[in-house]
């Protein structure tokens, strides 16, 4: 599985603690190598989220059986705002790919 990252996702992850970064990178590794997403939920309109028990979320979209794009991340307490941003990023990404 190929995993692409938006600059918004990279900026969010860079601002998190090393422990959070390691958790996210380990999950990305499992997606890339084993197509294993773990706790993931489809939200609608092509947007999904990876979920952790600490409330962390990573928003992503699948564009084929072999491509996942990581859009942005956040925590449960800002979920509404993060989902709005992820939807906007998804539209921009899809427009650029078309």
N, C-alpha and C positions, 0 to 999 in steps of 0.2 A: 504494500500500500504506500503510495506517495503522499506525503503530508507537506503542504505549503502553509506558510505563516504570513499573515498580514503584518505590516509595520505596527499597527495598533496592538496586535497581539504581542509582538516582541517588546514593545514599549511597556505594556502592562506587566509582562513577566519579569522584565528587568527591574521593575520597581518593587518586586516582592522579595521576601526573605530567601536565603539559600535553601531552607527547608522546603518552602513552597515551590521554588524552582525545581528542586529535585523530584518532588512528587509529580509535577506536571511533565517534566522530561521523561520520567519513567513510564508514565501513561502513554506519551507520544511514542516511545520506543515500542511498547506493546502493540500499539496500533500499526506502526510501520512493519514490524516483524511478524506479527501473528494475526493481524486484523481483529484484534481483541479490544473492544471499546470499554469494557467494564460497565459501570453504572452510567448509562446514557439514556436520554429522553428526547424524543422527537417533539418539537414545539409547534410546527406548522410552516408551510411555505418554504420548505427546504432547510429550515434552521433546526439544529439540534443542540443539546448541551451535554457535556461530560459533567458528572456530579461527584463530589466528595462529601464525606460525612461532616467535615468541618464547615460546610456551607460554600466552599469554593465551586465556581462554575467556569467552564471553558466552552464558548459558543463556537460551533463549527457547521460546515455544510459539506455534503458529499456531492461531487459533480459527476462521478461515475463509480464503478465498482473498484476503481484503483486510485481515486484522487479525493483527498480530504483537505479542506482549507480551514485553518484555525483563524477565526475572525477577531475575537477579543475574549477577555476573561474578567472575572470579578467575584464577588461574594454575594450570598443570598440577600443581605440587607440592601443591596443596590440593584437587585435583579431586574426590576422594571426598566430602569435607565439602561442597564447593560444590554438587555434584549432589544430595546429600540435602536441602540447603537449597532448591535450585531446585524439587525435587519437592514439598516442603511449600508453597512459595509458589504453585506451580501449582495445587495442591489448593485453597488459600485463594482464589485468584483465580477458579477455576472455580465454587466454592461461592457466591461473591459475585455472579457473573454469572447463576447459575441462578434 
